[in-house]
Amino acid sequence: MAKAVKKIVKPGFVRKKYCRLCRNKVKEIDYKEVDFLQRFISERGKILSTRISGNCAKHQRKVSQAIKRARIMALLPFMGE
């Protein structure tokens, strides 16, 4: 019988995600900037979470509010294709 060989996995360096809106000093998030808002929407039309998008809580709230307004104005779809 062969013995099972365990792989030793060393913990890697994980870089902390920084909010790119804070880094670029974005003051306002406009619902009419559809190309910008599509970065924060999945293929199915869902709003990406803070953990995935890397936004801080303050900007995540503003982004989600702008996405919802753009959906109501029919600039963004409620569902993906």
C-alpha positions in Angstrom: 0.0 0.0 0.0 1.2 3.4 -0.9 1.2 6.1 1.7 -0.7 9.3 1.1 1.6 12.2 0.7 0.4 15.5 2.2 1.2 18.7 0.5 2.4 21.5 2.7 0.8 24.7 1.6 2.5 27.9 2.7 0.2 30.8 3.4 0.6 33.3 0.6 0.6 37.1 0.7 -2.8 38.5 0.1 -2.9 42.1 -0.9 -5.6 44.2 0.7 -8.2 45.6 -1.7 -8.5 49.3 -1.7 -11.5 51.2 -2.8 -10.6 52.6 -6.3 -13.2 55.3 -5.8 -11.4 56.6 -2.7 -8.0 56.2 -4.5 -9.2 58.3 -7.5 -11.1 60.7 -5.2 -14.4 60.3 -6.9 -16.8 62.9 -5.4 -20.1 62.0 -7.1 -21.4 58.8 -8.7 -23.9 59.7 -11.4 -26.6 57.2 -12.5 -26.2 58.4 -16.1 -22.6 57.0 -16.4 -23.7 53.6 -17.6 -20.2 52.3 -18.6 -18.9 53.1 -15.2 -21.8 51.4 -13.4 -21.6 48.3 -15.5 -18.3 47.4 -13.8 -20.2 46.8 -10.6 -22.8 44.5 -12.1 -22.5 40.8 -12.8 -23.4 39.1 -16.1 -26.8 38.2 -14.7 -27.5 41.8 -13.7 -26.8 41.5 -10.0 -24.9 44.2 -8.0 -21.5 42.9 -7.0 -20.8 42.8 -3.3 -18.3 44.9 -1.5 -16.1 41.9 -1.0 -15.8 41.3 -4.8 -15.9 44.9 -6.1 -13.4 46.2 -3.4 -15.5 49.3 -2.6 -15.6 50.8 0.8 -19.0 50.8 2.5 -19.7 54.5 1.8 -19.0 54.2 -2.0 -20.8 50.8 -2.2 -24.0 52.5 -0.9 -23.6 55.2 -3.5 -22.9 52.8 -6.3 -25.9 50.6 -5.5 -28.2 53.6 -5.3 -27.0 54.9 -8.7 -27.5 51.4 -10.2 -31.0 51.3 -8.9 -31.8 54.7 -10.3 -30.3 53.8 -13.7 -32.5 50.6 -13.7 -35.6 52.6 -13.1 -34.7 55.1 -15.8 -34.2 52.0 -18.2 -30.5 52.8 -18.7 -29.4 49.4 -17.1 -31.3 46.1 -17.3 -32.9 44.6 -14.2 -31.8 41.1 -15.4 -28.8 40.0 -17.5 -29.2 38.3 -20.8 
